[in-house]
């Protein structure tokens, strides 16, 4: 068991804490570890899951890769997988979240996994360590958040990271630590230790399509063909999640305690003048009910689905939602709105040799004709003329329109990844030959969804509705991503390694046929953001630039839910930076 982790709830509540943190995941443990560096501060953490850091499926980086998501960080060994971990009988690694029926995805309900264990989703994700573009972080400032530009966030990105360069430098940029990488932080990152024969022809094919080779994608420019670092060390291939990275640093400290198996049910408030003061947290553990008081602050780090759920159960949210369940509205805020999620569609290609490779990320302009690009501009224009837009949506679309129209924009919107998994994603070749999994991603969808309570029972899972493909722009962008993938695999010298297209089948040719395929195969990327948005209050923000909930004196939210506008990369490194910035 990791240091300062306990399952003894009676002993936990006997102590007094300056800070009570709800959620021992990516952000929660980062904040807890940093706060406890001050011996005069006491910190208590409530985590609903268990400490599974000694479980090989969690501990070994490769164990979370074989059937997971991303080839660029897989090990050559035959190992278990992220989705395998999520579905291991008798093991509670994740919350069993599921969306409501998605109208534009053939009325399917989609699984949307989040980690339920010490370390949260950082302990069961696909290890990808990447930052979005400079322009995307700079946009946070435009939404009313001074201090959140890329340059101002960079020290916190680096503070969390300890990067080890690759000795053989097979892929450009992997053989050195760039100025954008951290070298002394808790989270260990590294590059692949093995590369397939696909690398050279794929990079050459990208070059032949005028796609730039990006040797430093963490520098603020994500565009091009890039390798991606993984959250693991090269020596032992051990996963570096928030628990494994930050809690060992608390060994010997008596001012921090992490209670596992503690399910938060409500935050209790008192009124002081015009503000709410968060006083205590109610939680269940081992079939009993408890409460724990905070002398200074309560910090909510339960993630993009459960932070809004806990706020609503506590009386903070839209009255129109809370009234349905007889909950008194203590504070009217647009909690649970503005849900944004990366979306992907799986495709698969048969190869003559084992194949894994980098990822390619491009703006729409780079993958469309001028006429096609104009159509996307026109669609955004039409959305901006919609009088029903919320102020936050209008601000977001105005920013996105600027990116779309700029010739020099380095904000990627389309992405193709390359995988090395036989039979992955349900597309096996009859004779067991190697297939390359090509997840196609749309990185800046215009669809906006919501997450709200479904019951007054705190143990009932929230109602999650990302409204996938609810705007035409997103479906059109996916079609262009599919065409980008086709162009890449049919370009020399990569084309000589392709044996066949497995999915979509070869008879899917027209845009209309691709749209049908997309609706039948679309999934989420497990990167939800925006449901407790950090933005100016008049725009629809829930927290201010200091992450304090508007109208409260001492309640902060520190997790991915505060990211007001989707970023183009997996958000784990950004969440670490958010947590580091919150503790200074």
C-alpha positions as CSV (number, residue, x, y, z in Angstrom):
1,X,0.0,0.0,0.0
2,X,1.2,3.5,-0.8
3,X,2.3,5.8,2.0
4,X,-0.4,7.5,4.1
5,X,-3.2,5.5,2.6
6,X,-5.7,4.0,5.1
7,X,-9.1,2.2,5.1
8,X,-9.8,3.1,8.8
9,X,-12.7,5.7,8.5
10,X,-13.2,6.1,12.3
11,X,-9.6,7.0,12.8
12,X,-9.6,9.3,9.8
13,X,-12.5,11.4,11.0
14,X,-11.0,11.8,14.5
15,X,-8.4,14.0,13.0
16,X,-8.8,17.6,12.0
17,X,-7.8,18.9,8.6
18,X,-7.1,22.3,7.1
19,X,-7.9,20.9,3.7
20,X,-10.3,18.2,2.7
21,X,-9.9,16.9,-0.8
22,X,-12.7,15.0,-2.5
23,X,-11.1,12.5,-4.9
24,X,-7.7,10.8,-4.8
25,X,-7.1,10.9,-8.5
26,X,-4.9,12.8,-10.9
27,X,-5.4,16.2,-9.5
28,X,-6.4,15.3,-5.9
29,X,-3.3,13.5,-5.0
30,X,-1.1,16.1,-6.7
31,X,-2.7,18.9,-4.6
32,X,-2.6,16.8,-1.4
33,X,1.1,16.0,-1.8
34,X,2.1,19.6,-2.5
35,X,-0.1,21.0,0.4
36,X,1.4,18.6,2.8
37,X,4.9,19.9,2.0
38,X,4.0,22.5,4.6
39,X,4.3,20.8,7.9
40,X,1.9,23.3,9.4
41,X,-1.0,22.2,7.1
42,X,-3.1,19.1,7.5
43,X,-4.6,17.4,4.5
44,X,-7.3,14.7,4.3
45,X,-8.3,13.0,1.1
46,X,-11.4,11.0,0.4
47,X,-11.1,8.4,-2.3
48,X,-14.0,6.1,-3.3
49,X,-11.8,3.4,-4.9
50,X,-9.1,1.2,-3.5
51,X,-5.3,1.3,-3.6
52,X,-4.4,-1.0,-6.5
53,X,-0.9,0.2,-7.0
54,X,0.5,-3.2,-6.4
55,X,-1.8,-4.8,-8.9
56,X,0.3,-5.8,-12.0
57,X,-2.4,-4.6,-14.3
58,X,-2.0,-1.1,-12.9
59,X,1.6,-1.1,-12.0
60,X,3.2,-2.3,-15.2
61,X,2.9,0.2,-18.0
62,X,2.6,-2.4,-20.7
63,X,-0.2,-4.2,-18.9
64,X,-2.4,-1.3,-19.7
65,X,-1.6,-1.2,-23.4
66,X,-2.2,-4.4,-25.4
67,X,-6.0,-3.9,-25.8
68,X,-6.1,-0.3,-24.9
69,X,-5.8,2.6,-27.2
70,X,-2.4,3.8,-28.3
71,X,0.4,2.1,-30.2
72,X,3.0,4.8,-29.8
73,X,3.4,3.8,-26.2
74,X,3.1,0.1,-26.4
75,X,5.8,-2.3,-25.3
76,X,6.6,-5.2,-27.6
77,X,5.9,-7.8,-24.9
78,X,2.5,-9.4,-24.8
79,X,0.8,-7.7,-22.0
80,X,-2.7,-7.0,-20.7
81,X,-4.7,-3.9,-21.5
82,X,-6.5,-0.8,-20.2
83,X,-9.9,-2.0,-21.3
84,X,-9.1,-5.4,-20.0
85,X,-8.3,-3.8,-16.7
86,X,-11.5,-1.9,-16.8
87,X,-13.5,-5.1,-17.3
88,X,-11.6,-7.6,-15.1
89,X,-14.2,-9.6,-13.2
90,X,-14.2,-8.9,-9.5
91,X,-12.0,-5.8,-9.8
92,X,-13.4,-2.3,-9.4
93,X,-11.0,-0.3,-11.5
94,X,-13.5,2.2,-12.9
95,X,-16.9,3.8,-12.5
96,X,-19.5,2.1,-14.7
97,X,-20.5,5.3,-16.4
98,X,-22.6,5.2,-19.6
99,X,-24.1,7.9,-21.7
100,X,-27.8,8.2,-22.4
101,X,-28.8,7.1,-25.9
102,X,-27.0,9.2,-28.5
103,X,-29.5,10.3,-31.2
104,X,-26.8,10.8,-33.8
105,X,-24.9,7.6,-33.0
106,X,-27.6,5.2,-33.9
107,X,-29.2,5.7,-30.5
108,X,-26.4,3.8,-28.8
109,X,-25.5,4.1,-25.2
110,X,-21.7,4.5,-24.9
111,X,-19.4,3.4,-22.1
112,X,-17.4,6.4,-20.7
113,X,-14.8,5.0,-18.3
114,X,-13.2,6.9,-15.5
115,X,-10.8,5.5,-12.9
116,X,-12.1,4.4,-9.5
117,X,-8.9,3.8,-7.6
118,X,-6.0,5.7,-6.0
119,X,-4.5,7.7,-8.8
120,X,-7.8,8.0,-10.6
121,X,-7.8,7.8,-14.4
122,X,-4.0,8.4,-14.5
123,X,-3.7,4.9,-13.0
124,X,-5.7,3.2,-15.8
125,X,-5.4,5.5,-18.9
126,X,-3.3,4.8,-22.0
127,X,-0.2,6.6,-20.6
128,X,-0.2,9.3,-23.3
129,X,1.7,12.4,-22.2
130,X,1.1,15.4,-24.4
131,X,0.2,19.1,-24.3
132,X,-2.1,21.0,-26.5
133,X,-1.0,24.0,-28.7
134,X,0.0,27.3,-27.3
135,X,-3.1,29.0,-28.8
136,X,-5.4,26.7,-26.9
137,X,-4.0,27.6,-23.5
138,X,-3.8,31.3,-24.5
139,X,-7.6,31.1,-25.2
140,X,-8.2,30.4,-21.5
141,X,-7.1,34.0,-20.8
142,X,-9.7,35.2,-23.4
143,X,-12.4,33.4,-21.4
144,X,-11.7,35.5,-18.3
145,X,-8.7,33.6,-16.8
146,X,-5.6,35.8,-16.3
147,X,-2.5,33.8,-15.5
148,X,-3.5,30.7,-17.6
149,X,-1.6,31.4,-20.9
150,X,0.7,28.7,-22.2
151,X,3.8,30.6,-21.1
152,X,2.4,31.0,-17.6
153,X,1.4,27.3,-17.4
154,X,4.7,26.0,-18.8
155,X,6.5,26.1,-15.4
156,X,3.8,23.9,-13.9
157,X,3.8,21.4,-16.8
158,X,7.6,21.1,-16.2
159,X,7.2,21.0,-12.4
160,X,5.2,17.8,-12.6
161,X,7.4,16.0,-15.1
162,X,10.7,14.0,-15.0
163,X,11.5,13.1,-18.6
164,X,14.1,10.5,-19.7
165,X,15.2,10.9,-23.4
166,X,15.5,7.9,-25.7
167,X,19.0,6.7,-26.3
168,X,18.6,5.5,-29.9
169,X,16.7,8.6,-31.1
170,X,14.8,6.4,-33.7
171,X,12.1,9.1,-34.0
172,X,13.2,12.7,-34.4
173,X,13.3,14.5,-31.1
174,X,13.3,11.5,-28.8
175,X,17.0,11.6,-28.0
176,X,17.2,14.8,-26.0
177,X,15.3,16.7,-23.3
178,X,13.9,19.8,-25.0
179,X,13.4,23.1,-23.1
180,X,9.7,22.3,-23.0
181,X,10.2,19.1,-20.9
182,X,10.6,18.9,-17.2
183,X,13.4,16.8,-15.7
184,X,12.9,16.9,-11.9
185,X,9.2,16.4,-11.3
186,X,7.4,13.4,-9.8
187,X,5.7,12.0,-13.0
188,X,8.2,9.9,-15.0
189,X,7.8,10.1,-18.8
190,X,9.8,8.5,-21.6
191,X,9.5,7.4,-25.2
192,X,9.1,3.9,-26.7
193,X,11.8,1.4,-26.2
194,X,10.7,-0.5,-29.3
195,X,9.7,0.7,-32.7
196,X,8.2,-1.3,-35.6
197,X,9.3,-1.4,-39.2
198,X,6.4,0.9,-40.0
199,X,8.1,4.0,-38.6
200,X,10.4,5.0,-41.5
201,X,7.8,4.4,-44.3
202,X,5.1,6.2,-42.3
203,X,7.2,9.2,-41.7
204,X,8.3,9.2,-45.3
205,X,4.7,9.0,-46.4
206,X,3.8,12.0,-44.2
207,X,6.6,14.0,-45.7
208,X,5.4,13.1,-49.2
209,X,2.0,14.6,-48.2
210,X,3.8,17.8,-47.0
211,X,2.9,16.9,-43.4
212,X,5.7,18.3,-41.2
213,X,7.7,16.1,-38.9
214,X,7.3,17.5,-35.4
215,X,10.1,16.6,-33.1
216,X,8.9,18.6,-30.1
217,X,5.1,18.5,-29.9
218,X,5.1,19.7,-26.3
219,X,6.6,23.0,-27.3
220,X,3.2,24.6,-28.0
221,X,3.0,23.4,-31.6
222,X,1.2,20.1,-32.0
223,X,0.8,20.1,-35.8
224,X,2.4,17.3,-37.8
225,X,3.7,13.8,-37.5
226,X,4.9,13.3,-33.9
227,X,5.9,10.7,-31.4
228,X,4.3,10.8,-28.0
229,X,5.8,10.3,-24.6
230,X,4.4,7.8,-22.2
231,X,3.8,8.1,-18.4
232,X,6.4,5.4,-17.6
233,X,10.0,4.9,-16.8
234,X,12.3,3.2,-19.3
235,X,14.1,1.0,-16.8
236,X,11.2,-1.0,-15.4
237,X,8.3,0.0,-17.6
238,X,6.3,1.0,-14.5
239,X,3.3,3.3,-14.9
240,X,3.8,6.7,-13.3
241,X,0.3,7.7,-12.1
242,X,-0.5,10.4,-9.4
243,X,-0.5,7.9,-6.6
244,X,2.8,6.2,-7.5
245,X,4.4,9.6,-8.4
246,X,3.3,11.9,-5.6
247,X,2.4,9.7,-2.5
248,X,5.9,8.2,-2.0
249,X,7.0,11.8,-1.5
250,X,4.7,12.0,1.5
251,X,6.4,9.1,3.3
252,X,7.2,10.1,6.9
253,X,4.7,13.0,7.0
254,X,2.1,12.9,9.7
255,X,0.0,15.7,8.2
256,X,-1.6,13.8,5.3
257,X,-4.1,10.9,5.2
258,X,-5.8,9.3,2.2
259,X,-8.9,7.4,3.1
260,X,-9.9,4.7,0.6
261,X,-13.4,3.3,0.1
262,X,-14.9,6.7,1.1
263,X,-17.8,7.7,-1.1
264,X,-18.6,11.4,-0.9
265,X,-22.4,12.1,-0.7
266,X,-22.5,15.9,0.0
267,X,-20.7,19.1,0.9
268,X,-22.4,20.9,3.8
269,X,-22.4,24.8,3.8
270,X,-23.0,27.6,6.1
271,X,-24.0,31.1,5.0
272,X,-21.7,34.1,5.8
273,X,-23.1,37.3,4.4
274,X,-23.6,36.8,0.7
275,X,-21.2,33.8,0.4
276,X,-21.4,30.1,1.2
277,X,-18.8,28.6,3.4
278,X,-18.0,24.9,2.9
279,X,-17.8,23.4,6.3
280,X,-17.7,19.6,6.0
281,X,-18.0,16.7,3.7
282,X,-20.4,13.8,4.3
283,X,-19.4,10.4,3.1
284,X,-20.1,6.7,3.3
285,X,-17.5,4.1,4.1
286,X,-17.9,0.4,4.9
287,X,-21.7,0.8,5.2
288,X,-21.5,3.6,7.7
289,X,-22.0,7.4,7.4
290,X,-19.4,9.9,8.4
291,X,-18.5,13.6,8.1
292,X,-15.2,15.4,8.2
293,X,-14.7,19.1,8.7
294,X,-12.3,21.4,6.9
295,X,-10.7,24.4,8.7
296,X,-9.6,26.2,5.6
297,X,-10.9,24.8,2.3
298,X,-12.7,21.9,0.7
299,X,-11.2,21.0,-2.7
300,X,-13.4,19.0,-5.1
301,X,-11.3,16.8,-7.5
302,X,-13.9,14.2,-8.5
303,X,-13.6,14.6,-12.2
304,X,-15.8,16.0,-15.1
305,X,-18.7,13.7,-14.3
306,X,-18.7,13.5,-10.5
307,X,-17.6,17.0,-9.5
308,X,-20.8,18.5,-11.0
309,X,-22.8,15.6,-9.5
310,X,-21.5,16.4,-6.0
311,X,-22.1,20.1,-6.4
312,X,-25.7,19.5,-7.4
313,X,-26.3,17.1,-4.6
314,X,-25.0,19.8,-2.3
315,X,-27.3,22.5,-3.7
316,X,-25.1,24.3,-6.2
317,X,-26.3,24.2,-9.8
318,X,-29.2,25.2,-12.0
319,X,-32.5,25.5,-10.0
320,X,-34.3,24.0,-13.0
321,X,-32.3,20.8,-12.4
322,X,-32.3,20.8,-8.6
323,X,-36.0,21.5,-8.3
324,X,-36.8,18.2,-10.2
325,X,-35.3,16.3,-7.2
326,X,-36.5,18.6,-4.4
327,X,-33.0,19.9,-3.6
328,X,-32.8,23.4,-2.3
329,X,-30.8,25.7,-4.6
330,X,-28.2,27.4,-2.4
331,X,-26.3,28.9,-5.4
332,X,-27.5,29.2,-9.0
333,X,-24.6,28.3,-11.4
334,X,-24.5,26.4,-14.7
335,X,-23.0,23.3,-13.2
336,X,-22.9,20.3,-15.5
337,X,-23.4,22.2,-18.7
338,X,-20.7,22.7,-21.4
339,X,-19.7,19.0,-21.5
340,X,-17.1,18.5,-24.3
341,X,-15.5,15.2,-25.2
342,X,-13.0,14.0,-27.8
343,X,-14.7,11.6,-30.1
344,X,-13.1,8.8,-32.2
345,X,-14.0,6.2,-34.8
346,X,-12.0,3.0,-35.1
347,X,-10.6,2.0,-38.5
348,X,-8.3,-0.9,-39.2
349,X,-5.7,-1.7,-41.9
350,X,-4.1,-5.0,-42.8
351,X,-0.3,-4.8,-43.0
352,X,2.3,-7.2,-44.3
353,X,4.4,-6.7,-41.2
354,X,3.9,-5.8,-37.6
355,X,3.1,-2.2,-37.5
356,X,3.0,0.7,-35.0
357,X,3.8,4.3,-35.4
358,X,3.3,7.9,-34.4
359,X,0.3,10.1,-34.6
360,X,-0.6,12.8,-37.1
361,X,-2.5,15.9,-36.1
362,X,-3.5,18.6,-38.5
363,X,-5.8,21.7,-38.8
364,X,-8.8,21.3,-41.0
365,X,-7.2,23.7,-43.6
366,X,-4.4,21.2,-44.1
367,X,-6.7,18.4,-45.0
368,X,-9.3,20.1,-47.2
369,X,-9.6,22.0,-50.5
370,X,-10.3,25.7,-50.3
371,X,-14.0,25.0,-51.1
372,X,-14.3,22.4,-48.4
373,X,-12.6,24.7,-45.9
374,X,-15.0,27.4,-46.8
375,X,-17.9,25.1,-45.9
376,X,-16.5,24.6,-42.4
377,X,-16.1,28.4,-42.0
378,X,-19.7,28.8,-43.2
379,X,-21.0,26.3,-40.7
380,X,-19.3,28.1,-37.8
381,X,-20.7,31.4,-39.1
382,X,-24.2,29.9,-39.0
383,X,-23.7,28.7,-35.4
384,X,-22.5,32.2,-34.3
385,X,-25.8,33.6,-35.8
386,X,-27.8,31.3,-33.5
387,X,-29.4,33.4,-30.9
388,X,-29.8,30.5,-28.5
389,X,-26.1,30.1,-28.0
390,X,-24.9,30.6,-24.4
391,X,-22.4,33.4,-23.9
392,X,-19.7,30.7,-23.3
393,X,-20.5,28.9,-26.5
394,X,-20.4,32.2,-28.4
395,X,-17.0,33.0,-27.0
396,X,-15.7,29.5,-27.7
397,X,-17.0,29.5,-31.3
398,X,-15.5,32.9,-31.9
399,X,-12.1,31.6,-30.9
400,X,-12.5,28.4,-32.9
401,X,-13.5,30.5,-36.0
402,X,-10.3,32.5,-35.7
403,X,-8.3,29.3,-35.6
404,X,-10.1,27.9,-38.5
405,X,-9.6,31.0,-40.7
406,X,-6.0,31.6,-39.8
407,X,-3.5,30.4,-42.4
408,X,-0.8,30.2,-39.7
409,X,-2.9,28.3,-37.1
410,X,-1.1,25.4,-35.4
411,X,-4.3,24.2,-33.6
412,X,-5.0,20.7,-34.7
413,X,-8.5,19.5,-35.2
414,X,-8.1,16.2,-37.1
415,X,-5.9,13.3,-35.8
416,X,-5.0,9.8,-37.0
417,X,-3.1,7.4,-34.7
418,X,-1.5,4.1,-35.7
419,X,-1.6,0.9,-33.7
420,X,-0.1,-2.6,-33.6
421,X,-2.7,-4.9,-32.2
422,X,-3.9,-8.1,-33.9
423,X,-7.7,-8.2,-33.9
424,X,-8.0,-4.9,-32.0
425,X,-11.4,-3.1,-32.0
426,X,-13.2,-6.1,-33.3
427,X,-11.6,-6.1,-36.7
428,X,-9.5,-9.4,-36.9
429,X,-8.1,-10.7,-40.1
430,X,-9.4,-14.2,-40.8
431,X,-5.9,-15.7,-40.9
432,X,-4.7,-13.8,-37.8
433,X,-2.4,-11.4,-39.7
434,X,-1.3,-8.2,-38.2
435,X,-3.8,-5.3,-38.4
436,X,-3.0,-1.7,-37.7
437,X,-5.6,0.1,-35.6
438,X,-6.2,3.6,-36.9
439,X,-8.4,5.5,-34.4
440,X,-9.6,8.7,-36.2
441,X,-10.2,11.6,-33.8
442,X,-12.0,14.9,-34.0
443,X,-10.2,17.1,-31.5
444,X,-12.4,20.2,-31.3
445,X,-16.1,19.2,-31.6
446,X,-18.7,21.9,-31.7
447,X,-21.3,19.7,-30.0
448,X,-22.0,20.5,-26.3
449,X,-23.6,18.2,-23.8
450,X,-24.3,18.0,-20.1
451,X,-24.0,15.8,-17.0
452,X,-26.5,16.1,-14.2
453,X,-27.8,14.1,-11.2
454,X,-30.3,11.4,-12.0
455,X,-31.5,10.9,-8.4
456,X,-31.1,12.3,-4.9
457,X,-29.3,9.0,-4.2
458,X,-25.6,10.0,-4.2
459,X,-24.7,6.4,-5.2
460,X,-26.8,6.6,-8.4
461,X,-24.6,7.4,-11.4
462,X,-25.2,10.8,-13.1
463,X,-27.0,11.2,-16.4
464,X,-24.3,11.9,-19.0
465,X,-25.3,13.3,-22.4
466,X,-22.4,14.5,-24.6
467,X,-24.8,15.0,-27.6
468,X,-22.2,13.5,-29.9
469,X,-22.5,14.7,-33.6
470,X,-25.4,17.0,-32.7
471,X,-23.9,19.7,-34.9
472,X,-23.2,19.0,-38.6
473,X,-19.7,20.4,-38.4
474,X,-18.5,17.5,-36.3
475,X,-19.7,14.8,-38.7
476,X,-18.2,16.7,-41.7
477,X,-14.9,16.9,-39.8
478,X,-14.9,13.2,-39.2
479,X,-15.3,12.5,-42.9
480,X,-12.2,14.6,-43.6
481,X,-10.3,12.7,-40.9
482,X,-11.3,9.5,-42.6
483,X,-10.1,10.8,-45.9
484,X,-6.8,11.9,-44.3
485,X,-6.2,8.4,-43.1
486,X,-6.9,7.0,-46.6
487,X,-4.4,9.4,-48.1
488,X,-1.7,8.4,-45.6
489,X,-1.9,4.7,-46.0
490,X,-2.1,5.0,-49.8
491,X,1.0,7.1,-50.1
492,X,4.5,5.8,-50.9
493,X,6.4,4.2,-49.4
494,X,3.8,3.2,-46.8
495,X,1.4,1.9,-49.4
496,X,3.7,-1.0,-50.2
497,X,3.1,-2.4,-46.7
498,X,-0.7,-2.3,-46.8
499,X,-2.4,-5.5,-47.6
500,X,-6.0,-4.4,-47.3
501,X,-8.4,-2.0,-45.6
502,X,-10.2,-4.0,-43.0
503,X,-12.5,-1.4,-41.6
504,X,-14.3,0.4,-43.0
505,X,-14.7,-2.2,-45.7
506,X,-13.6,-1.4,-49.2
507,X,-17.2,-0.9,-50.4
508,X,-17.5,2.2,-48.2
509,X,-16.5,4.9,-50.6
510,X,-18.8,8.0,-50.7
511,X,-19.0,10.7,-48.0
512,X,-22.6,9.5,-47.3
513,X,-21.4,5.9,-46.8
514,X,-18.6,7.2,-44.5
515,X,-21.2,9.1,-42.5
516,X,-23.2,6.0,-41.9
517,X,-20.0,4.1,-40.8
518,X,-19.1,7.0,-38.5
519,X,-22.5,7.0,-36.8
520,X,-22.3,3.3,-36.2
521,X,-18.7,3.3,-34.8
522,X,-18.2,6.6,-33.0
523,X,-17.0,6.4,-29.4
524,X,-15.7,8.8,-26.8
525,X,-12.0,9.2,-26.2
526,X,-12.4,9.3,-22.4
527,X,-11.3,13.0,-22.2
528,X,-14.3,14.9,-20.8
529,X,-13.9,18.5,-19.8
530,X,-15.9,21.7,-19.2
531,X,-18.7,20.8,-16.8
532,X,-17.5,23.1,-14.0
533,X,-16.1,25.7,-16.4
534,X,-13.4,28.1,-15.4
535,X,-14.5,31.3,-17.1
536,X,-15.8,34.8,-16.3
537,X,-19.1,34.5,-14.5
538,X,-21.0,36.6,-17.1
539,X,-19.9,34.0,-19.7
540,X,-21.3,31.1,-17.7
541,X,-18.3,30.2,-15.6
542,X,-18.7,28.1,-12.4
543,X,-15.2,28.8,-11.0
544,X,-13.0,31.8,-11.3
545,X,-9.3,31.9,-12.4
546,X,-8.3,30.8,-8.9
547,X,-10.6,27.8,-9.2
548,X,-12.9,29.0,-6.5
549,X,-16.6,28.4,-7.0
550,X,-18.4,31.7,-7.6
551,X,-20.4,32.7,-4.5
552,X,-18.4,30.5,-2.1
553,X,-15.6,31.5,0.2
554,X,-13.6,28.4,0.4
555,X,-14.7,25.8,-2.2
556,X,-12.3,25.1,-5.1
557,X,-12.6,22.6,-8.0
558,X,-9.3,21.2,-9.2
559,X,-9.7,18.7,-12.0
560,X,-10.4,18.4,-15.8
561,X,-14.0,19.7,-15.3
562,X,-12.7,23.3,-15.0
563,X,-11.1,23.3,-18.5
564,X,-13.7,25.5,-20.3
565,X,-12.9,24.6,-23.9
566,X,-11.7,21.2,-25.1
567,X,-8.0,20.9,-25.8
568,X,-6.5,18.9,-28.7
569,X,-4.6,16.4,-26.7
570,X,-5.2,13.9,-23.9
571,X,-5.7,16.1,-20.8
572,X,-3.8,14.2,-18.1
573,X,-0.6,16.4,-18.4
574,X,-2.8,19.5,-18.3
575,X,-4.6,18.3,-15.2
576,X,-1.3,17.7,-13.5
577,X,-0.3,21.3,-14.4
578,X,-3.7,22.6,-13.1
579,X,-3.1,20.9,-9.8
580,X,0.5,22.2,-9.6
581,X,-0.6,25.7,-10.4
582,X,-3.3,25.5,-7.7
583,X,-0.7,24.9,-5.0
584,X,1.8,27.4,-6.5
